[in-house]
């Protein structure tokens, strides 16, 4: 049977909580947003999670924090109570929401104690992976020492690290050494960004790396020739219908997370729009 409320005939549709960045920030608001969009599985941004656990995030999204504010969060992490995360996980579980990924964008560039903290938090939430941006594909060598260190933590905790892309990857990027360094290194494939950056099909990419793709970000972007725009689902060039058909046909167990990037229409909000994206995906899965 279905694993959660937005498992559509074996295709897991969820959301990265970054999609709700335009909503007012307050502790414990994220779960309500996810439920409001009708979803049952998520990639949880560390800011949304740590705010609920009492981190001093003010009302800003983490990437807009000043140096001082960032330092305060780091200090808070030193003594953060893991029991708070266990409570948050229970709250999500009781609501029927599975956290498959926690996103810690800085992972791989942190001191060992802080890396350990990130993995402990992911473990407490029951996440199976931590996501971050792919290191510069033109210079993987610069990341090798960090990668080796990161690998020791993925081994210790049994939690994967999945690399996210914007426009900087192509069909051959992952032929490089990154995935070879450690079997627990995976891909968090953004098929929308891929479509905007490359002429070839994102579906071929999924077929090629099927064993190393942990999750997929779904959004609809136009090609380079059509301006690389972010549009409502169904209006761009991203092969979303083909993606869901492929996942079903090949029985690929890869969570797909909606990432809301297009301009929210007048009178709507992120919760409503993610709900519309969810309905679009569902209609193409069942």
N, C-alpha and C positions, 0 to 999 in steps of 0.2 A: 504493500500500500504506500501512499504518499508519505514522505518523511516530515513534511510540515505544510502549512496552509498554502504556500506558493511553490509547491512541487507540482509541476504541470506535466503529467504523463512522463515522469522521470527526468524532466529538465528542471533544475533548481533555479528559480528566479529569486534574487534577493536585491539588496541595495548596499552601496557603500555610504556610510552615514555622512560623508562629505556632501552628499546631495542635499542635505538639510542646512547647509551653512548660512542660507539667507533667513532662516527662521530665528526668532529671538532665542538667545542662549540662556539656559537656566539649568540647574541640576535636575537630573531625572526627566528631561524633556525628550530625549532621543528615542526612548522606547515607545513613547506615545506617537511620535512621528512615524516610526516604522509600522506600528499597528494601524495608524491612520491611512497608510498607503497599501495596507493589506498584505504585508510581506512577512515571511517566517524565517528568513535567514539573512545574515548581514556580515559585511566587512566593517568592523567598528574602528573608527578613527580614535587614536589615543587621546586626543583632546576631549572628545565626547565622553569617553570612558573615565579618564582621570578627573574630569570636572565632577562627575558623580561620586567619585571616591574622596573628594575634598581637596583636590589640587587647586592652587591659587591661580586659576586661569582668568580671573576677572570676567568680563563679558565679551572678551575678544576670541576670535579663532586663533589657534596656536601660531599660525604662520604670520600673524600680525603683532606678536608680542615683542616688546622691547628687549634689549639685552638683559636689563635688570629683572624683568618679568620672567624671562627664560631661566635666569639663575635661581629665582625663587622656586620655580617648578622643579629644577634639579635638586635643590635643597630638600624640598618636600619629598621627593622620590627616595631620598636616603633613609627616611624613617616611615615610609608609607605602610599602612596596615593592610596586609594581604587579606585579612578577614573582611575588609570592606569590599574587595573585589569578589570574594565568594558570595557575599550578600547580593551584589549587583547581578552576578551570574544567576543566582536563584530567581531574582526578579524577572530576568529575561526568560529563563526556563519556564517559570510559572505562567508567563504570558505566551509561551509557545514559540519563542524566537531563539534560533540557534546562532551562536557567534562562531563562524568558521575561520575568520581572520581578525587579528588586531593589527592595525597599521601603526608602526613606529617608524616614521620617515627617516629618523637619524640613525637607525640601527646599522652597525658596521663602522660608525664613526664615534662611538662612545667609549668611555672608560669601562673596564671590565665589570665593575660593580653595577654600573647602570645598564649594561647589556644584560647582565644576569637578572636585574629587576624587570626588564622588558619581557624576557622569557618567562619569568615567574608569573607576571601579570597575564600573559597569553595562556599559560597553563591553568591559572586560576579561573579564566573565562571559558576553558574548554576549547580554545581555538586550536586549529591544526596547522596554522601558519602565521607568520608575521610578514607583512609586505613593506617594501621600500622601493624607491626609484632604482632602476638599473644604473650601475656605475658607468662612467663614460665609455661607450663601446670602442672609441678610438684609442683608449688607453686602459685596457683591463689590467695590464701589468701593475699599474699604480694601486689597484685595489687588492692585489693578491695577498698581501700580508693581512689585511683586514678580513679577507675572505677565509683564510686559514683559521683565524681566531673565531670568526663567526661560526665556522663549521664545528668547532669544539662545543659550542653552546647548542647547536641544533642536535648534536649527538647526545649531549647530556639530557636534554629535555624531550627529544623525539618530536620536536616541532620544526616544520620546514621554514625556509625563508624564500619568499616568492618575489621576483623582480618585476616591477611595473614599468611600462614604457609610455613615453609621449610620442614625439615624432622622430625620435633618434634611432629607431631600429628598422631593419629590413629583413628579408627572408634568410639572410646568412649570419645575422648578428650573433645568434646563439650557437653557431657552429664554432665560435671562438671558445676560449678556455673556461668561461664562467661556469657552465653547467658541468663540465668535467671535473672541476675542483672538488665537488662534493655532491653525492646523490640526493641529498636533502635540499639542494638549491633547485628552485622551480621557477616557473614563469607565471606572472599575473598579467595576462595578455589583454591589452586594451585594443580591441578590434576597430573601434572608432578612430582612434589616433592612427592606427596602422593604415586604415583606408585613406586618411587624409595625406599620409606621407608617401605611400607606395602605389605603384601601378598594378602590382600583382594582387591576387585575391587573399584576403585574410583567412579564407577557408582552407587554402592550401597550407598556410602557416599552421593552422590548427591540426590538420592531418599530419604534417611533418613532425610537429613537436607534441603530439597527443599524449605521450607518456610523461612529459615534463611540464604540462600546463596545469597549474593548480586551480586557477580560477580565471574568469574572463570578465572584463568591464564592458558593459554594453551601453553604447551611445550611438547616435547617428550623425556622422560627419560627411561632408561632401569631399570629393576628390580634390587634388591639387588644381586640376583644370577648372573645377567649379568653386574655387576659393576657400577650400578647407573650412567650411562653415559648420557650426554646431546647430543642428535643426531638430525639431520634434521627430520622434520615432516614425519612420516610414517616409520621411521627406528627403533624406540624404542618400548617399551612395553605399553605406555600410550594409553588407549582406546579412542582416539580422535574421530574416526568414530562412535563408540558407544555413545559417549557423545553427538555429534550433533544430532544423531537419537533420543536419549532420550529427549533432549530439545525440539525437534520438536513434538515428539509423545505426550509429557506431556504439550506442549505449555508453557514451563517455560520461563519467561521473565527475563533471566539472561545474562547480557553482558559477552562475552568471549573475553579476551584480550591476544593477542600474546605476549609472553615474550621470546625474542631471547637470548638463552643461549649457543647454540652450537657454535663451532668454525666457524668463517666466512671463507668460502673458498677463496683461492688465487684469486685476480682479482675481487672479489665481494665486497659489502659493506652492512652495516646494512639495508639501505633503500631497496636495491634489495632483500636481504634475507627475510625481513619482507613481502615484496611483494610476494615472493615465498610461504611463510607460508600462507599468505592470500589466494592465489590461491588454495593451498592444502585444506584449510578449506571450501572455496566456493564450490569446486568440490564435497565435501561430504555433503553439505547442500542442494544443489538445484537439 
